[in-house]
Amino acid sequence: MKLKRNAKIDQTVRAQTSGQAQNRKPASRSQKYIAPSTPTQKKIALIWKELLGIEEISINDHLFRLGGHSIMAMQILGRIHQLFQVELNIAVIYTTSFTIAELARLVDEQVILQADQGDVAAILMELDSLSDDEVKAMLEEQSKDDIDEDKA
């Protein structure tokens, strides 16, 4: 950081350098690029893109190898909590690979664990009552919704 004569940070230099971070390339890719494919992966990827300022992040890229740090990891966990209403243990920062794929898996697992058993039973009963054609129509409609969501 460039300092002024009074030992304060020169905000004009700071503003210029902060804009550069918005379009930076990943520091170190762990493997080839794999795009987020599930709704959970896509939402977590958006959080990472916003915080890291990197446009293209593979689901297997490790946060710390991309220039992230423990405070950013805590921010990610906080945003995941707000978005999905699940709380991941802080230990996941150091005990998992801390990738989009791993976080999405943990989030999906927690969502399932938190589901009310009565809700699950009701959904299963509803599915049992549907014909094959009704199931097919519902799946096609969901696929259209997912495609429309991706375009947005």
GIZI-V631819 format. One line per field, one symbol per residue. burial: 1 if it has 24 or more other ideal C-beta (glycine too) atoms within 12 Angstrom, else 0. A space follows every 50 residues. Layout:
burial->???
This chain:
burial->00000000000000000000000001000100000100011111111110 11110011111111010100011001101100110101000110010111 11111111001000000000000000000000000000000000000000 00
